[in-house]
Amino acid sequence: MNLKNVIYISILIFLPVFISGKIKKYKLQNNINHSPKVVSQIVDGVTVQKLELSIMESKDIFGEQNGIKINNNFQPILFSIKNDSKQTIKMDYDDIDLDILNSNNIAKTLHKNILLRSFIYVSSYSGYLVIAFPLALAFAMGAAAPDPPFWAPVPIFLLSILACVLPVAIVSNVYDLKSYNDSLNKNFAINTICENTTINIAPGEEILKLIFLDSEDYDGTFNIEIKDQNNKKLKFELLK
Protein backbone atom coordinates (compact mmCIF):
# COMPACT_ATOMS: atom_id res chain seq x y z
CA MET A 1 0.00 0.00 0.00
CA ASN A 2 1.54 3.33 -1.07
CA LEU A 3 1.51 6.59 0.88
CA LYS A 4 -1.41 8.05 -1.09
CA ASN A 5 -3.64 5.12 -0.17
CA VAL A 6 -2.67 5.46 3.50
CA ILE A 7 -3.62 9.16 3.43
CA TYR A 8 -6.91 8.46 1.70
CA ILE A 9 -7.84 5.70 4.14
CA SER A 10 -6.99 8.00 7.05
CA ILE A 11 -9.32 10.62 5.59
CA LEU A 12 -12.02 7.99 5.23
CA ILE A 13 -11.75 6.91 8.86
CA PHE A 14 -11.03 10.04 10.87
CA LEU A 15 -12.82 12.88 9.10
CA PRO A 16 -16.34 11.44 9.57
CA VAL A 17 -15.59 10.81 13.24
CA PHE A 18 -14.37 14.39 13.66
CA ILE A 19 -17.46 15.82 11.95
CA SER A 20 -19.90 13.63 13.87
CA GLY A 21 -18.27 14.72 17.13
CA LYS A 22 -19.32 18.31 16.45
CA ILE A 23 -23.05 17.63 16.65
CA LYS A 24 -24.76 20.01 19.04
CA LYS A 25 -26.11 18.47 22.22
CA TYR A 26 -29.25 19.55 23.96
CA LYS A 27 -28.91 20.79 27.51
CA LEU A 28 -31.67 21.54 29.91
CA GLN A 29 -31.37 24.92 31.53
CA ASN A 30 -31.78 24.66 35.26
CA ASN A 31 -31.26 27.98 37.02
CA ILE A 32 -33.71 28.21 39.92
CA ASN A 33 -32.94 31.29 41.94
CA HIS A 34 -34.68 33.48 44.47
CA SER A 35 -36.63 36.45 43.16
CA PRO A 36 -37.47 39.68 45.01
CA LYS A 37 -41.04 39.56 43.66
CA VAL A 38 -42.40 37.10 46.19
CA VAL A 39 -45.28 36.90 48.66
CA SER A 40 -44.10 35.72 52.08
CA GLN A 41 -45.40 34.87 55.55
CA ILE A 42 -43.58 34.06 58.80
CA VAL A 43 -45.02 31.82 61.51
CA ASP A 44 -43.00 30.74 64.59
CA GLY A 45 -39.67 31.30 62.88
CA VAL A 46 -40.66 29.52 59.67
CA THR A 47 -40.78 31.58 56.48
CA VAL A 48 -42.78 30.50 53.43
CA GLN A 49 -42.41 32.39 50.17
CA LYS A 50 -44.15 31.89 46.86
CA LEU A 51 -43.61 33.32 43.41
CA GLU A 52 -46.03 32.89 40.54
CA LEU A 53 -43.67 32.63 37.61
CA SER A 54 -44.16 35.03 34.75
CA ILE A 55 -43.28 33.99 31.24
CA MET A 56 -39.90 35.74 31.52
CA GLU A 57 -39.10 33.97 34.79
CA SER A 58 -40.15 30.65 33.27
CA LYS A 59 -37.77 31.28 30.37
CA ASP A 60 -34.93 31.86 32.85
CA ILE A 61 -35.63 28.54 34.57
CA PHE A 62 -36.80 26.26 31.76
CA GLY A 63 -35.26 27.85 28.68
CA GLU A 64 -36.77 30.00 25.92
CA GLN A 65 -39.15 27.57 24.21
CA ASN A 66 -39.98 25.45 27.26
CA GLY A 67 -40.74 28.55 29.33
CA ILE A 68 -43.23 29.80 26.76
CA LYS A 69 -44.85 26.38 26.46
CA ILE A 70 -45.21 25.95 30.23
CA ASN A 71 -46.73 29.38 30.86
CA ASN A 72 -49.13 28.98 27.96
CA ASN A 73 -50.55 25.80 29.48
CA PHE A 74 -49.90 25.89 33.24
CA GLN A 75 -49.22 28.16 36.19
CA PRO A 76 -45.79 27.35 37.61
CA ILE A 77 -45.20 28.39 41.21
CA LEU A 78 -41.82 28.57 42.88
CA PHE A 79 -41.98 28.33 46.67
CA SER A 80 -39.46 28.18 49.46
CA ILE A 81 -39.57 27.18 53.12
CA LYS A 82 -36.89 28.50 55.46
CA ASN A 83 -36.61 27.07 58.95
CA ASP A 84 -35.24 29.59 61.43
CA SER A 85 -36.81 27.79 64.38
CA LYS A 86 -34.96 25.53 66.80
CA GLN A 87 -36.54 22.26 65.74
CA THR A 88 -36.92 20.19 62.62
CA ILE A 89 -40.13 20.74 60.69
CA LYS A 90 -41.76 18.62 58.02
CA MET A 91 -44.13 19.05 55.14
CA ASP A 92 -46.11 16.39 53.31
CA TYR A 93 -47.32 16.60 49.73
CA ASP A 94 -50.92 16.64 50.98
CA ASP A 95 -50.20 19.63 53.22
CA ILE A 96 -50.37 21.91 50.20
CA ASP A 97 -54.04 22.74 49.68
CA LEU A 98 -53.89 22.92 45.90
CA ASP A 99 -54.60 20.62 42.98
CA ILE A 100 -50.98 20.05 42.02
CA LEU A 101 -50.42 18.65 38.56
CA ASN A 102 -48.17 15.62 38.10
CA SER A 103 -44.68 16.92 37.32
CA ASN A 104 -43.87 13.82 35.25
CA ASN A 105 -46.72 14.67 32.91
CA ILE A 106 -45.51 18.26 32.68
CA ALA A 107 -42.03 17.04 31.77
CA LYS A 108 -43.46 14.79 29.06
CA THR A 109 -45.13 17.77 27.38
CA LEU A 110 -41.63 19.22 26.94
CA HIS A 111 -40.05 16.05 25.58
CA LYS A 112 -38.52 16.23 22.13
CA ASN A 113 -40.12 13.78 19.70
CA ILE A 114 -37.23 11.46 18.86
CA LEU A 115 -38.76 9.86 15.74
CA LEU A 116 -40.03 13.11 14.25
CA ARG A 117 -36.86 15.08 14.96
CA SER A 118 -34.65 12.25 13.69
CA PHE A 119 -36.64 12.20 10.43
CA ILE A 120 -36.19 15.97 10.09
CA TYR A 121 -32.52 15.59 10.93
CA VAL A 122 -32.01 12.94 8.23
CA SER A 123 -34.04 14.99 5.75
CA SER A 124 -31.70 17.93 6.29
CA TYR A 125 -28.96 15.79 4.71
CA SER A 126 -31.02 14.98 1.61
CA GLY A 127 -29.55 17.80 -0.47
CA TYR A 128 -26.02 16.63 0.25
CA LEU A 129 -26.93 13.02 -0.54
CA VAL A 130 -28.43 13.91 -3.93
CA ILE A 131 -25.10 15.42 -4.93
CA ALA A 132 -22.81 13.03 -3.11
CA PHE A 133 -24.25 9.72 -4.27
CA PRO A 134 -23.94 10.12 -8.08
CA LEU A 135 -20.52 11.75 -7.76
CA ALA A 136 -19.33 8.94 -5.54
CA LEU A 137 -20.51 6.33 -8.06
CA ALA A 138 -18.91 8.18 -10.95
CA PHE A 139 -15.49 8.38 -9.39
CA ALA A 140 -15.43 5.28 -7.20
CA MET A 141 -13.63 3.12 -9.73
CA GLY A 142 -10.85 5.64 -10.25
CA ALA A 143 -10.45 6.21 -6.53
CA ALA A 144 -9.97 2.47 -5.98
CA ALA A 145 -7.09 2.24 -8.43
CA PRO A 146 -3.65 1.13 -7.12
CA ASP A 147 -2.24 4.58 -7.95
CA PRO A 148 -5.26 6.87 -7.48
CA PRO A 149 -5.41 10.19 -9.36
CA PHE A 150 -5.32 13.58 -7.66
CA TRP A 151 -9.12 13.84 -7.44
CA ALA A 152 -9.45 10.56 -5.52
CA PRO A 153 -10.06 12.22 -2.11
CA VAL A 154 -13.32 13.69 -3.43
CA PRO A 155 -15.24 10.44 -3.94
CA ILE A 156 -13.62 8.90 -0.88
CA PHE A 157 -14.80 11.81 1.21
CA LEU A 158 -18.31 11.59 -0.27
CA LEU A 159 -18.41 7.86 0.29
CA SER A 160 -17.25 8.40 3.86
CA ILE A 161 -20.21 10.72 4.42
CA LEU A 162 -22.59 8.08 3.09
CA ALA A 163 -20.96 5.21 4.95
CA CYS A 164 -19.96 6.79 8.25
CA VAL A 165 -21.06 10.34 8.94
CA LEU A 166 -24.78 9.94 8.37
CA PRO A 167 -25.28 6.76 10.48
CA VAL A 168 -23.07 8.13 13.26
CA ALA A 169 -24.87 11.48 13.11
CA ILE A 170 -28.28 9.80 13.30
CA VAL A 171 -27.28 7.63 16.25
CA SER A 172 -25.70 10.61 17.99
CA ASN A 173 -28.79 12.72 17.37
CA VAL A 174 -31.10 10.04 18.78
CA TYR A 175 -28.82 9.61 21.80
CA ASP A 176 -28.76 13.36 22.42
CA LEU A 177 -32.55 13.60 22.20
CA LYS A 178 -33.01 10.69 24.60
CA SER A 179 -30.44 12.17 26.98
CA TYR A 180 -32.27 15.48 26.84
CA ASN A 181 -35.59 13.85 27.74
CA ASP A 182 -34.02 11.77 30.51
CA SER A 183 -32.28 14.84 31.92
CA LEU A 184 -35.57 16.73 31.82
CA ASN A 185 -37.34 13.97 33.79
CA LYS A 186 -34.56 13.88 36.38
CA ASN A 187 -34.49 17.64 36.67
CA PHE A 188 -38.23 17.85 37.28
CA ALA A 189 -38.09 15.04 39.84
CA ILE A 190 -35.40 16.86 41.81
CA ASN A 191 -36.91 20.34 41.72
CA THR A 192 -40.60 19.56 42.17
CA ILE A 193 -42.57 17.95 44.98
CA CYS A 194 -44.12 14.62 44.11
CA GLU A 195 -47.09 12.72 45.49
CA ASN A 196 -46.51 10.77 48.75
CA THR A 197 -43.44 12.89 49.46
CA THR A 198 -42.43 14.11 52.93
CA ILE A 199 -39.78 16.80 53.27
CA ASN A 200 -37.91 17.32 56.55
CA ILE A 201 -36.27 20.69 57.09
CA ALA A 202 -33.67 21.00 59.84
CA PRO A 203 -33.06 24.23 61.75
CA GLY A 204 -31.23 26.73 59.55
CA GLU A 205 -32.12 24.91 56.32
CA GLU A 206 -34.17 26.11 53.38
CA ILE A 207 -35.84 24.25 50.52
CA LEU A 208 -36.87 25.56 47.13
CA LYS A 209 -39.45 23.68 45.05
CA LEU A 210 -41.61 24.04 41.97
CA ILE A 211 -45.23 23.03 41.51
CA PHE A 212 -47.52 23.30 38.52
CA LEU A 213 -51.21 24.19 38.60
CA ASP A 214 -54.04 24.48 36.12
CA SER A 215 -54.10 28.16 35.19
CA GLU A 216 -57.89 28.23 35.00
CA ASP A 217 -58.44 26.68 38.43
CA TYR A 218 -55.82 28.66 40.35
CA ASP A 219 -57.26 31.71 42.16
CA GLY A 220 -53.98 33.00 43.56
CA THR A 221 -54.30 31.53 47.07
CA PHE A 222 -51.48 29.35 48.33
CA ASN A 223 -52.38 27.44 51.52
CA ILE A 224 -49.88 25.17 53.21
CA GLU A 225 -49.50 23.48 56.60
CA ILE A 226 -46.15 22.62 58.16
CA LYS A 227 -45.73 20.47 61.27
CA ASP A 228 -43.09 20.79 63.97
CA GLN A 229 -41.68 17.92 66.02
CA ASN A 230 -44.69 18.03 68.34
CA ASN A 231 -47.04 17.81 65.34
CA LYS A 232 -48.14 21.37 65.94
CA LYS A 233 -49.50 22.73 62.66
CA LEU A 234 -48.15 26.00 61.32
CA LYS A 235 -50.69 27.35 58.86
CA PHE A 236 -49.76 29.67 56.00
CA GLU A 237 -52.06 31.48 53.59
CA LEU A 238 -50.28 33.43 50.90
CA LEU A 239 -52.57 35.47 48.72
CA LYS A 240 -51.93 36.68 45.20
C-alpha distance (Angstrom), angle and dihedral (degrees) to the residues before:
residue distance angle dihedral
M1 . . .
N2 3.82 . .
L3 3.80 127.1 .
K4 3.81 94.0 -99.2
N5 3.79 91.9 57.4
V6 3.82 90.7 48.8
I7 3.82 90.4 52.8
Y8 3.78 92.6 47.1
I9 3.80 93.0 48.9
S10 3.80 89.9 49.0
I11 3.79 89.4 53.3
L12 3.79 89.7 49.2
I13 3.80 93.1 52.6
F14 3.79 106.5 35.9
L15 3.80 106.4 32.7
P16 3.83 95.4 62.2
V17 3.80 90.0 47.9
F18 3.80 90.8 50.7
I19 3.81 92.6 48.8
S20 3.81 94.4 45.9
G21 3.80 89.6 51.1
K22 3.80 89.9 62.9
I23 3.80 95.3 64.4
K24 3.79 111.3 128.1
K25 3.78 115.8 -111.5
Y26 3.75 124.8 -144.9
K27 3.77 117.1 -119.8
L28 3.74 127.2 -170.6
Q29 3.76 113.5 -129.8
N30 3.76 111.0 -131.0
N31 3.79 112.7 176.1
I32 3.80 108.6 143.0
N33 3.77 108.9 173.0
H34 3.78 137.5 161.5
S35 3.78 117.4 -91.2
P36 3.81 127.7 -154.8
K37 3.82 90.7 -136.2
V38 3.78 96.9 81.4
V39 3.79 138.0 126.3
S40 3.80 111.5 -132.3
Q41 3.80 141.8 -178.0
I42 3.81 131.6 -172.4
V43 3.80 123.7 -151.1
D44 3.84 122.7 173.3
G45 3.79 93.4 -22.8
V46 3.81 94.8 -46.3
T47 3.80 117.6 116.3
V48 3.80 122.4 -159.0
Q49 3.78 119.8 -171.0
K50 3.78 130.1 -177.9
L51 3.77 133.3 -170.2
E52 3.78 124.1 -169.8
L53 3.77 101.4 -144.9
S54 3.77 117.7 -125.0
I55 3.77 120.0 -149.0
M56 3.81 90.7 -97.6
E57 3.80 92.1 51.5
S58 3.80 90.3 47.4
K59 3.80 89.2 53.2
D60 3.81 89.8 53.2
I61 3.80 91.3 52.8
F62 3.80 104.2 33.6
G63 3.79 102.8 24.1
E64 3.81 131.6 -103.7
Q65 3.81 102.5 -65.8
N66 3.81 97.4 30.2
G67 3.80 91.5 49.6
I68 3.78 91.8 54.2
K69 3.79 92.2 46.1
I70 3.81 93.6 49.5
N71 3.80 95.7 48.4
N72 3.78 91.9 46.0
N73 3.80 91.0 57.4
F74 3.81 108.2 23.5
Q75 3.78 144.5 23.3
P76 3.80 108.9 -117.4
I77 3.80 115.9 -158.4
L78 3.78 124.9 -165.4
F79 3.80 113.5 -157.4
S80 3.76 135.5 175.8
I81 3.79 135.0 -163.3
K82 3.79 118.8 -158.2
N83 3.78 119.3 -169.6
D84 3.80 112.3 -150.8
S85 3.80 92.4 156.8
K86 3.79 125.1 102.5
Q87 3.79 97.5 -111.2
T88 3.76 138.5 58.0
I89 3.79 115.3 -95.0
K90 3.78 130.0 -163.4
M91 3.76 138.5 -155.3
D92 3.79 128.3 -162.7
Y93 3.78 125.8 -153.7
D94 3.82 89.6 -114.2
D95 3.81 91.3 54.8
I96 3.79 89.5 77.8
D97 3.80 106.5 84.6
L98 3.79 96.1 -146.2
D99 3.79 137.2 96.4
I100 3.78 96.1 -107.8
L101 3.78 115.4 -163.1
N102 3.79 119.7 -130.0
S103 3.81 107.2 -93.5
N104 3.82 91.7 -150.5
N105 3.79 89.5 60.7
I106 3.80 90.5 48.2
A107 3.80 90.2 51.9
K108 3.81 90.9 50.5
T109 3.80 90.9 56.7
L110 3.81 86.9 60.8
H111 3.80 96.1 47.3
K112 3.77 117.1 120.3
N113 3.80 112.6 -120.5
I114 3.80 102.6 -116.2
L115 3.83 97.7 -164.1
L116 3.80 95.4 44.7
R117 3.80 95.4 44.0
S118 3.81 92.0 45.2
F119 3.82 89.6 53.0
I120 3.81 90.1 50.4
Y121 3.79 89.7 46.0
V122 3.82 92.4 52.7
S123 3.80 90.9 44.1
S124 3.79 89.8 56.3
Y125 3.82 87.2 65.4
S126 3.81 93.9 52.1
G127 3.80 94.3 95.0
Y128 3.78 91.7 53.3
L129 3.80 91.8 46.8
V130 3.81 93.3 52.3
I131 3.79 88.9 57.8
A132 3.78 98.8 34.8
F133 3.79 100.0 50.0
P134 3.84 100.6 57.0
L135 3.80 91.9 40.5
A136 3.77 90.9 50.4
L137 3.81 91.2 51.2
A138 3.79 92.4 47.1
F139 3.77 95.2 53.2
A140 3.79 102.1 29.0
M141 3.79 95.0 96.2
G142 3.78 93.6 51.7
A143 3.79 92.4 45.7
A144 3.81 90.3 54.6
A145 3.79 93.6 55.6
P146 3.84 118.6 118.3
D147 3.82 89.6 -114.9
P148 3.81 103.0 30.8
P149 3.82 119.5 -154.9
F150 3.79 123.7 -114.4
W151 3.81 93.6 -92.5
A152 3.81 93.2 56.6
P153 3.85 95.0 103.6
V154 3.82 89.7 64.3
P155 3.81 98.5 65.7
I156 3.80 91.4 35.4
F157 3.78 89.9 54.9
L158 3.82 91.6 46.9
L159 3.78 91.4 47.7
S160 3.79 89.4 49.1
I161 3.80 89.3 55.9
L162 3.79 90.5 51.6
A163 3.79 95.0 43.2
C164 3.80 102.9 36.6
V165 3.77 118.3 5.9
L166 3.79 99.0 54.4
P167 3.84 97.7 47.5
V168 3.80 91.6 43.3
A169 3.80 90.8 46.5
I170 3.81 92.0 50.1
V171 3.80 93.1 48.6
S172 3.79 91.0 45.7
N173 3.80 91.1 48.7
V174 3.80 92.5 50.4
Y175 3.81 90.6 47.0
D176 3.80 91.5 49.9
L177 3.81 92.2 49.4
K178 3.80 92.0 48.9
S179 3.81 90.9 46.6
Y180 3.79 89.3 50.7
N181 3.80 92.2 52.6
D182 3.80 92.8 45.0
S183 3.80 90.9 48.7
L184 3.80 89.7 49.6
N185 3.82 91.6 52.7
K186 3.80 91.7 48.4
N187 3.77 92.5 46.3
F188 3.80 92.8 52.1
A189 3.81 91.7 46.6
I190 3.80 91.1 54.0
N191 3.79 98.5 43.8
T192 3.80 101.2 39.1
I193 3.79 133.0 62.4
C194 3.77 114.6 -113.8
E195 3.79 132.9 -155.8
N196 3.85 116.3 -80.1
T197 3.80 89.9 19.4
T198 3.81 124.2 142.0
I199 3.79 119.5 -166.8
N200 3.81 121.0 -160.5
I201 3.79 117.1 -159.2
A202 3.80 118.2 -164.2
P203 3.80 122.8 -149.9
G204 3.80 110.2 -73.5
E205 3.82 93.7 18.0
E206 3.78 129.2 117.6
I207 3.80 131.8 -163.1
L208 3.78 128.8 -158.0
K209 3.80 120.4 -160.5
L210 3.78 141.9 168.7
I211 3.78 128.4 -137.3
F212 3.77 131.1 -179.8
L213 3.80 126.3 -141.6
D214 3.77 137.2 -176.8
S215 3.80 104.4 -94.8
E216 3.80 92.7 -142.9
D217 3.81 95.1 51.6
Y218 3.80 98.4 43.4
D219 3.82 113.3 96.1
G220 3.79 97.0 -177.6
T221 3.82 97.7 -98.3
F222 3.79 117.8 125.4
N223 3.82 113.0 -168.0
I224 3.78 121.2 -179.0
E225 3.80 137.2 164.4
I226 3.79 123.9 -151.6
K227 3.81 124.4 -170.2
D228 3.79 127.7 -146.1
Q229 3.80 125.3 -149.4
N230 3.80 90.7 -81.4
N231 3.81 90.5 52.4
K232 3.78 90.1 -110.6
K233 3.81 107.8 157.1
L234 3.78 119.1 -127.5
K235 3.79 107.4 -159.8
F236 3.79 122.9 -153.9
E237 3.79 128.6 -173.2
L238 3.76 114.6 -176.5
L239 3.76 114.1 -174.6
K240 3.77 127.7 -156.2
